[in-house]
Amino acid sequence: MPPLETSVGVFDTTVLAALDATLKLLHDNGMKAIISPHNANSLTGDVACDAYCQKYADASTFYSSAKAKADYDKRLEEILNYQSPNFGGTWKSLDQVIMAFDLQNEPLIKQLDKLNNNDPDDWLCGRAGVMRNALGSSNIKIATGGIGGSHYCCDHEFNTLKKAMQCDAIDIISMHGYMSKASDWAYYITGDKDVLSGARAAGKNIMMEEWGVSTDFQDSFDTQAQIFNDAGVPWLYWQFVPGLDGSEPGAPTGCGYDGFEIGLDSSKGDAAGAIAAANAAPAAQSWANYLR
């Protein structure tokens, strides 16, 4: 599959067409998507270097340069204005199947100076403003995408960065993290560093957009999922897979498993049970306007 931008500003929409077909499948099954327009890890060497990595080389420049911001804003507009083959409208109008667009997957990851200084280049709210203007009257929301990557105690708590909380164009604060113990999640969800109260005060909704449980973690998927369900916080797991996961005998060897996968019938975790419990749990915040 070719990248959306073969070089910065040169677009090949093959990947958008493929994703549009996936949106059709989701819609046919009563689901909505959250779409992330870019992976910040491509700027840091953690995944393959993309067009932005090649052009700007340094991730710090990508977030601070006016030219880089303008280039990325064009990418956002290309995605939001993509004409859907399956729905007959632009993506920015498809609130029946798209719940939200992230600003980026894990924006500002590894940019500790910028994170500790509360996004001094206003990258987050600036991009949110561009997206809000493009979305117009659409009911599609804007999510942060997991600012700074995984949230963890006690010096890497950036998912709830003040600039994002104060940005009127942002609707959803996305939490990302990989905790060995359920009590670590409880610390952030219902405990001393409760993120819900701050989000409510800021008029934002909180969701667990990415979390995972490795085979060597202290507490299981089931135990950790119960923290979110008991608190009424919606979650998306990284990642459920069809067939066997890497913890099961006979699992395929060529899938690139990273240890967080859970097969739908795996003893590693009761995916169906956790989802059923989530569906039955009263929500801590109203999501009615997000899902209509």
Steps between C-alpha positions, in 0.01 A plus 500: 500500500661832398516779760254787480788736424778359284674830569361787704210657311479225235197286579408146399155423641521121458519456876198726553298291255592186693404663828174619345413137425569423867270784603227336294548175693486687831185684402332179385566360848387803701845631594687829468869568443764724650746591224857608571646701209868431572726301730743715698718194559609527136686818600702336777634182340259269681325413174609553139612852410229664288484809276495741797790322666696523175423868442540634853738238647462629855166441672538823696506695173183327384314641801658848506549597135229714339570325169459156655174604663372628166602176329324292763189718484479421127510131589216548748293683241571231238367234738197694622402595144552153354196402292365167625428243227268312736307780667485766229629786714825634637642334808442814704125452445485131596398534864285190457817287491788721623481594867824698515828589335815498711743788464768234446587167655702589813585861412820639653624154600863521625483882489556539873606865487184593314282284723650632821451854367133441411534494119667841459449492122122455537511203267210318665239774509620643170434173320171457685395843375580408141296183535210680668484754218506223240232297679262795514158391626586128497436304820838325467715568805870577545711277726855551622637157401705435815723802556859398567430128467439278801386669822678376812607608847650721594695705246323404177142619550447688175173360361315769697731787403363836611507651149272223374265532794468873433451470123139564400542310171585172676215273613663175615808445715645168385684292761776259393691267728636157580484429874609178668263548794130585500562721802716726282201562276274551802742770616419698184137403448352517850794567734733782599573606140138461384484630142120504483444797730745717308344403169151579625613841624656569159194380308686205347420130482759241605549171322756222519602509135793257527602259774646153506596214729817301436537135594745596776286773660398457863125541444299342221294657226180408684613669822614815321188525283288487814661825621375684192159334499440565869592865445280534190791596272484372139804318368667362188748215546833452318425252360242226443591255223307226322637152550788426736699765684869475582435344843325194353666180375501486122481877455627616158862611503483757221249745649744730676325457834617742771362315803190712554268314262201306626329243279124509511491153658826527695534420870716813527183708532123481464451753221127434457436516874688829542316657206164382632583647841598829337174512307303442821692750714362849568728759342685749717440765232231538237597379153153541351598791274806308381311192387177636355 
